[in-house]
Amino acid sequence: MSLYVPDAGAMDALGRELSHPASWRGVVWLQGDLGAGKTTLVRSLLRGLGYEGRVKSPTYTLLEPYELSDRMVYHLDLYRLAAAEELEWLGIRDLLTGDDLLLVEWPEHGRGVLPEPDLDIVIDYEGEGRRITARARTRRGEQMLVSLPSLESEITP
């Protein structure tokens, strides 16, 4: 799946649209350059899932947990990670119970220790907007994508 997101408002709409299949569980990798909109997408996704508290970037803390009524959502930002092994200090193996959602920015910094993604989302600059490409890596990831049939028509200008 690939779609064009023209501005921040559309990125917010995309994040909220992604929350509609509220059954999302597993690992989602978010890739893109600095300022591409990864954290904006996570913030909107959390809002769409019903989280009402403050959503902050985990750039300095590496990990921000969010408790929802039916699961935990963990947002990792590995930009400042010096070595993938540091993920062990965060207790990465304990974060996923099968019912949780792990959203990982800069996953390439955690290769070898980080769980492989169910869904891989890449955000690239394209003109004034962004090109979002999502690729399922597992059956669970395929279910995430299949559950979003209206996404492209609603976000593309």
Disulfide bonds with the S-S distance in Angstrom:
none
